[in-house]
């Protein structure tokens, strides 16, 4: 009897979810901070790179495209999307890494090269948080009843939220 009640309570909790969803707005930053290891000289360097700018480290060219972090009150999660090119011996460049790096897991998501290692350590110079962005203005509906361009109605539970927090579904 007790086990059945406990199972029913667990099912209700799973269906309802947490009382208030956690919302951690990510912060857009203008500078990505990397650390790099030259395995030949055992030199560790720290360098800052502005977004969409390129910095050379040995034969590598590092170009961050975006850099996000969270407010200090939240669990840390610092990420950057980065492209790394290597200058070959014949002078050509070869892309050796394109993807996300996570500062909290440098051993998993960093660049491991036979001569160099590069990993993200931080993001600096915040631009704005995602919550500060203005919502896009709603488009005027066309004269015809085009179901492909019509927006789905907001879910019933979201009516008390401000427009920037409502989820929009396009079909």
KEKE-3310 file (N, C-alpha, C; in steps of 0.2 Angstrom, whole numbers, plus 5000, padded with zeros to 4 digits):
npx = (5004:5009:5020:5013:5007:5018:5024:5014:5015:5028:5026:5017:5025:5035:5028:5023:5034:5048:5044:5047:5054:5072:5080:5094:5101:5112:5127:5133:5149:5164:5177:5187:5196:5211:5221:5237:5248:5264:5272:5285:5293:5289:5281:5269:5256:5245:5232:5222:5208:5199:5182:5179:5192:5209:5222:5239:5247:5261:5261:5248:5232:5220:5203:5190:5172:5161:5157:5151:5145:5139:5129:5137:5130:5125:5128:5144:5147:5155:5157:5164:5163:5174:5187:5201:5216:5229:5245:5253:5269:5271:5266:5252:5236:5227:5212:5210:5202:5185:5173:5164:5171:5173:5175:5175:5178:5191:5200:5192:5186:5195:5208:5219:5234:5248:5260:5255:5243:5227:5216:5200:5199:5192:5179:5178:5173:5159:5145:5130:5116:5106:5093:5091:5089:5078:5062:5058:5049:5032:5026:5015:5000:4997:4985:4979:4974:4986:4992:5005:5013:5008:5008:5009:4997:5001:5006:4994:4999:5008:5003:5004:5017:5030:5032:5046:5049:5041:5038:5040:5033:5036:5028)
npy = (4994:5006:5007:5008:5021:5029:5027:5033:5046:5049:5048:5059:5070:5069:5071:5084:5092:5103:5116:5129:5134:5134:5148:5153:5165:5167:5176:5187:5189:5199:5195:5181:5171:5161:5147:5140:5127:5124:5110:5107:5117:5118:5128:5138:5148:5162:5170:5183:5185:5194:5193:5185:5189:5185:5176:5171:5157:5149:5138:5138:5146:5155:5158:5164:5163:5165:5169:5164:5166:5163:5172:5177:5171:5159:5142:5139:5140:5142:5145:5144:5146:5140:5142:5133:5135:5127:5131:5124:5115:5118:5131:5132:5133:5123:5118:5112:5111:5114:5120:5119:5124:5121:5129:5123:5110:5107:5096:5088:5095:5103:5108:5096:5094:5087:5095:5106:5112:5119:5128:5134:5146:5157:5170:5187:5204:5208:5209:5210:5202:5188:5190:5204:5207:5214:5208:5201:5211:5207:5200:5207:5198:5190:5193:5182:5166:5158:5144:5139:5150:5155:5159:5148:5147:5154:5143:5139:5140:5150:5163:5173:5177:5188:5194:5192:5180:5170:5155:5153:5144:5139:5133)
npz = (5000:5004:4996:4983:4985:4986:4973:4965:4970:4965:4951:4949:4953:4943:4932:4934:4936:4941:4953:4950:4935:4931:4926:4917:4910:4897:4894:4882:4876:4872:4871:4870:4881:4880:4884:4880:4876:4871:4866:4863:4868:4881:4885:4892:4887:4889:4881:4874:4863:4852:4847:4831:4827:4823:4831:4831:4837:4837:4824:4823:4820:4829:4830:4837:4837:4844:4861:4876:4893:4910:4923:4938:4949:4945:4941:4934:4916:4903:4887:4870:4852:4841:4828:4822:4813:4805:4799:4786:4781:4768:4767:4765:4773:4784:4791:4807:4818:4822:4832:4848:4863:4880:4895:4907:4905:4900:4896:4889:4879:4872:4861:4855:4849:4840:4843:4849:4862:4865:4874:4881:4893:4899:4897:4892:4894:4893:4882:4881:4889:4885:4889:4888:4875:4862:4858:4842:4830:4827:4812:4800:4796:4781:4768:4763:4770:4775:4781:4782:4786:4797:4815:4828:4842:4858:4871:4884:4897:4897:4896:4906:4905:4901:4883:4878:4885:4880:4871:4854:4840:4825:4810)
capx = (5000:5014:5024:5009:5006:5025:5025:5009:5017:5033:5023:5014:5031:5038:5023:5022:5041:5050:5039:5049:5060:5078:5082:5100:5103:5119:5130:5137:5156:5167:5184:5188:5203:5213:5228:5240:5254:5269:5274:5292:5297:5285:5279:5262:5254:5238:5231:5215:5206:5192:5178:5180:5199:5213:5228:5243:5251:5266:5259:5241:5228:5214:5198:5184:5166:5156:5159:5146:5146:5133:5130:5141:5125:5123:5133:5148:5147:5159:5158:5165:5164:5181:5190:5208:5219:5236:5249:5257:5275:5271:5263:5245:5232:5222:5207:5211:5197:5180:5168:5163:5176:5170:5181:5174:5180:5197:5203:5188:5184:5201:5212:5225:5238:5255:5264:5251:5237:5224:5209:5197:5199:5187:5176:5178:5170:5152:5141:5123:5113:5101:5087:5091:5087:5071:5059:5057:5042:5027:5025:5008:4997:4995:4978:4976:4974:4992:4993:5012:5017:5004:5012:5005:4996:5005:5003:4990:5002:5013:5000:5006:5024:5032:5033:5052:5050:5036:5041:5037:5034:5034:5027)
capy = (5000:5012:5008:5011:5028:5032:5027:5038:5053:5050:5049:5066:5074:5068:5075:5092:5095:5107:5121:5135:5132:5138:5152:5156:5169:5167:5183:5187:5192:5201:5192:5174:5170:5154:5145:5136:5124:5122:5104:5107:5121:5117:5135:5139:5155:5165:5175:5185:5186:5197:5189:5186:5191:5179:5176:5166:5153:5144:5137:5138:5152:5153:5163:5163:5166:5168:5167:5165:5164:5164:5177:5174:5168:5153:5137:5141:5137:5146:5141:5147:5142:5143:5139:5133:5133:5126:5133:5118:5117:5121:5137:5132:5132:5117:5118:5106:5111:5119:5117:5122:5123:5122:5131:5119:5103:5108:5090:5085:5099:5107:5106:5092:5093:5084:5100:5112:5111:5125:5127:5140:5147:5162:5175:5193:5210:5206:5214:5210:5196:5186:5193:5211:5208:5215:5203:5203:5213:5202:5201:5207:5192:5191:5193:5175:5162:5154:5140:5138:5156:5157:5157:5144:5151:5153:5139:5142:5142:5156:5169:5178:5179:5194:5192:5189:5173:5165:5151:5153:5138:5140:5126)
capz = (5000:5005:4989:4978:4986:4984:4966:4963:4971:4961:4945:4949:4953:4937:4927:4935:4935:4947:4954:4945:4930:4932:4920:4917:4904:4895:4893:4876:4878:4866:4870:4872:4884:4879:4887:4875:4878:4866:4869:4862:4873:4887:4886:4892:4886:4889:4876:4873:4856:4851:4842:4824:4825:4823:4834:4830:4842:4834:4818:4824:4820:4833:4828:4841:4833:4849:4868:4881:4900:4914:4928:4944:4954:4942:4940:4928:4910:4899:4880:4864:4846:4839:4822:4822:4807:4805:4793:4784:4779:4761:4767:4765:4779:4785:4797:4811:4823:4822:4836:4854:4868:4886:4900:4913:4903:4895:4894:4884:4873:4870:4855:4856:4843:4842:4845:4853:4865:4866:4878:4883:4901:4901:4892:4895:4891:4892:4878:4884:4890:4880:4891:4886:4868:4861:4854:4835:4829:4824:4805:4799:4793:4774:4767:4762:4776:4774:4787:4783:4789:4803:4821:4833:4847:4864:4876:4889:4904:4895:4895:4911:4904:4896:4877:4877:4887:4877:4866:4847:4836:4818:4806)
cpx = (5004:5018:5020:5008:5013:5026:5020:5012:5023:5031:5020:5020:5034:5034:5023:5029:5042:5045:5041:5055:5066:5079:5089:5102:5110:5121:5134:5143:5159:5174:5184:5196:5205:5220:5231:5247:5258:5273:5282:5296:5294:5283:5272:5260:5247:5237:5223:5214:5199:5188:5179:5187:5203:5220:5232:5247:5255:5263:5251:5238:5222:5210:5192:5178:5161:5159:5154:5148:5139:5135:5134:5136:5124:5129:5137:5147:5149:5160:5160:5165:5170:5183:5198:5211:5226:5240:5254:5264:5276:5268:5255:5242:5227:5218:5208:5206:5192:5175:5168:5169:5172:5175:5181:5177:5186:5200:5199:5187:5189:5204:5218:5228:5245:5260:5261:5245:5234:5217:5207:5197:5193:5184:5176:5174:5163:5149:5134:5121:5108:5094:5086:5089:5080:5068:5058:5050:5038:5026:5017:5006:4996:4988:4975:4977:4980:4994:5001:5016:5013:5008:5007:5003:5000:5002:4999:4994:5007:5010:5002:5014:5025:5033:5040:5054:5046:5040:5037:5038:5031:5033:5028)
cpy = (5006:5013:5010:5018:5032:5032:5032:5045:5054:5051:5056:5071:5074:5072:5082:5095:5099:5113:5127:5133:5137:5141:5155:5159:5169:5174:5182:5191:5194:5198:5185:5174:5162:5154:5140:5133:5122:5116:5104:5111:5121:5124:5136:5147:5156:5170:5177:5187:5189:5193:5190:5189:5185:5181:5170:5163:5148:5144:5137:5145:5151:5159:5161:5167:5169:5165:5169:5162:5165:5169:5173:5170:5161:5148:5139:5137:5142:5143:5146:5143:5145:5139:5139:5131:5132:5127:5127:5120:5120:5128:5137:5131:5126:5118:5112:5106:5116:5116:5121:5120:5125:5123:5126:5112:5104:5102:5086:5089:5104:5104:5102:5091:5090:5089:5105:5109:5118:5124:5133:5140:5152:5166:5181:5199:5209:5212:5215:5203:5194:5189:5200:5212:5209:5210:5206:5206:5208:5204:5202:5201:5194:5190:5186:5171:5156:5150:5139:5144:5158:5155:5153:5148:5149:5148:5142:5144:5148:5162:5175:5180:5184:5191:5189:5182:5168:5161:5152:5147:5140:5133:5127)
cpz = (5000:4998:4984:4979:4984:4977:4963:4964:4967:4954:4944:4949:4946:4931:4928:4935:4941:4947:4950:4941:4931:4925:4921:4911:4903:4893:4887:4878:4871:4865:4873:4875:4883:4883:4881:4878:4872:4869:4868:4867:4880:4890:4887:4892:4887:4885:4875:4866:4856:4846:4835:4822:4826:4827:4832:4836:4838:4827:4818:4823:4823:4831:4832:4837:4838:4856:4873:4888:4904:4920:4934:4949:4951:4942:4933:4922:4905:4892:4875:4858:4843:4832:4823:4816:4808:4799:4792:4782:4772:4761:4767:4772:4779:4791:4800:4817:4822:4827:4843:4859:4875:4892:4906:4912:4898:4892:4889:4878:4871:4864:4857:4850:4845:4845:4850:4857:4866:4869:4880:4891:4903:4895:4896:4891:4889:4887:4880:4885:4886:4882:4889:4879:4867:4857:4847:4834:4826:4817:4805:4795:4786:4773:4766:4769:4775:4780:4788:4786:4795:4809:4825:4839:4853:4868:4882:4895:4903:4895:4900:4910:4900:4889:4875:4880:4884:4872:4859:4843:4829:4814:4799)
residu = (UNK:UNK:UNK:UNK:UNK:UNK:UNK:UNK:UNK:UNK:UNK:UNK:UNK:UNK:UNK:UNK:UNK:UNK:UNK:UNK:UNK:UNK:UNK:UNK:UNK:UNK:UNK:UNK:UNK:UNK:UNK:UNK:UNK:UNK:UNK:UNK:UNK:UNK:UNK:UNK:UNK:UNK:UNK:UNK:UNK:UNK:UNK:UNK:UNK:UNK:UNK:UNK:UNK:UNK:UNK:UNK:UNK:UNK:UNK:UNK:UNK:UNK:UNK:UNK:UNK:UNK:UNK:UNK:UNK:UNK:UNK:UNK:UNK:UNK:UNK:UNK:UNK:UNK:UNK:UNK:UNK:UNK:UNK:UNK:UNK:UNK:UNK:UNK:UNK:UNK:UNK:UNK:UNK:UNK:UNK:UNK:UNK:UNK:UNK:UNK:UNK:UNK:UNK:UNK:UNK:UNK:UNK:UNK:UNK:UNK:UNK:UNK:UNK:UNK:UNK:UNK:UNK:UNK:UNK:UNK:UNK:UNK:UNK:UNK:UNK:UNK:UNK:UNK:UNK:UNK:UNK:UNK:UNK:UNK:UNK:UNK:UNK:UNK:UNK:UNK:UNK:UNK:UNK:UNK:UNK:UNK:UNK:UNK:UNK:UNK:UNK:UNK:UNK:UNK:UNK:UNK:UNK:UNK:UNK:UNK:UNK:UNK:UNK:UNK:UNK:UNK:UNK:UNK:UNK:UNK:UNK)
# end
